[in-house]
């Protein structure tokens, strides 16, 4: 291939006309070929897909994934293993013209613009979320972070494909101003605004009605609080409109039936212990399959409905990515004292951090009877509820509602300069959109799409 996947100049050249229409707020939506009703199928493409867990949730609700775009080689390897080449769950359909390899969203728009144009009316939804680290409250928020401008690349694909629906996910921090001091000092011009408002305004200008709010993963059967920003958009002028079908009210209305369909409790959250007890090391350990210098946990019989859900479509064997950390004796002793003396389910306070010589602000000994705090990409932020150790990648996945048949690829951890380039297993799991959340959202969009088809059918 003569053109670089990362060459952004080709994007600007290829998308000039559509981009100008977008800037002028005059995108023309497809009317479909004769005899071919546009948007008749529940299909989507996933941009900034990570390991593919949002896609997994949507496909579990009946939506068909066409393809996904992810630039990181490790995350794409996991996505490919499970959702392209996999045999235990749903897979993408994947067009012949698009290579099954890591690539950037901007590179796709530049290299495959004509193929994207031919998807108009055939792809009903575009989903995904630009990388969230620049917005995250767990780290330093950086308004100059190049990752925060990737929404422009996202919009180029929207310009080309012109989907009926759009779904975008990000962290809570995207709704907050970057620098309040800047607003106080500003004397002229528009005051600084949250990036979420810029995104909503751009989509509105491109011809979409937009609704955005926070959703908590714990409300949809995930044993983790995890509030996240979700933006849902629909083409302006369609019936039904998002004004008449608030997606967040719709999700709240279907929540109880969604949980009942999985056999999960409606009146309380799924707890950490309900999710993880069959993975405890008291059940046994063996040499780790992919890391011979480490040990890994084995399975006990599932004792809860949630565990049985996570272990469905599994062909026995050992848990994937259940590698145990090789803690030093002093670390094990410190964790044991924390579990014995500190309040569970909340971050250690300043007094306890000083008592144990910890500089980290985010250290949480998990409460077995409650859902987890929001997972980060750093495994040492959490201490297991009954064992003096950090969580494994498999336990991370369990707390994200990622099923056990879903196998992770790549290194387990990273550090230093490699952190900006690698996406290890803990990061893949920690950054994932919980599939249960994606499935619930997919159910809402299925209902909306069915209403659209009824309104679009004459007579």
WOVEN-V126755 format. One line per field, one symbol per residue. ss: DSSP state (a for helix, b for strand, c for the rest). phi: phi as a letter, one per 40 degrees, with the letter a starting at -180 (. if undefined). psi: psi as a letter, one per 40 degrees, with the letter a starting at -180 (. if undefined). A space follows every 50 residues. Layout:
# WOVEN-V126755
ss: ???
phi: ???
psi: ???
This chain:
# WOVEN-V126755
ss: ccccccccaaaaaacaaaaaaaacccccccccccccccccccbbbbbccc ccaaaaaaaacccbbbbbbcccaaaaaaaaaaaccccccccccccccccc ccccaaaaaaacaaaaacccccccbbbbcccccccccccccccccaaaac aaaaaaaaaaacccbbbbbbcaaaaccccaaaaaacccccccccaaaaaa aaaaaccbbbbbbbbbaaaacccbccbbbbbbbbbcccccccccccaaaa aaaaaaaaaaaccccccccccaaaaaaaacaaacbbbcccccccbbbccc ccccaaaaaaccccccccccccbcccccaaaaaaaaaaaaacccccbcca aaaaaccccccccbbccccccbccccccaaabbccccccbccaaaaaaac cccccccccccccccaaaaaccccaaaaaaacccaaaaaaaaaaaaaaaa aaaaaaccc
phi: .ccccbccccccccbdccccccccgbdbcccgcdgbccfcbcbabbbfcg cgccddccccchcbccabbaccccccccdcdcbbccbcacbccfcccbcc acaccccccccbdcccdccdgbbcabbhaddcccbcccbccbccdccccc dccdcccddccfccbbbbbacdcccbccacccccccbbgcccbccdcccc cccccchbcbbaacbbdccbgccacfcbcbbbbbdcgcbcccccbdcccc ccccdcccccccgccccacccdcdcbccbcccchbacccbadcbbbcbcb ccbbccccccccgbcggcccfbccccccdcccccccccccbbccgbcccc cccccbgccccbbbcccccbcccccbcbcccbbdcbbcaccccccdcdcb gcccccbcbgccbaagccdcbcbccccdcccccddccccccccccccccc ccccccccg
psi: hdhideheddddddfddddddddeffhhiieiiheghifeigiiihifeb eeddddddddeeihhdiihhdhddddddddddedeieeaiiidhidehig iiiidddddddfdddddeehedhdihiahihedeeheeahhheehddeee dddddddddddgidihhhiaideeeiidhdddddehdiahiiiidddddd dddddefihhhiihihddefehfhcghihhhhiihheihiiddeghdddd dddedddddddefiideiihiddddedeeieeeiiihhdegdeiiiiiii hheiddddddeifhfaaihiffhhigiiddddddddddddeihieiihid dddddefhdhdghhhihdeiiiihiaehdeeihidehgiiiiddddddee fhidehhiiaidiaiadddedigiddddddeihhdddddddddddddddd dddddehi.
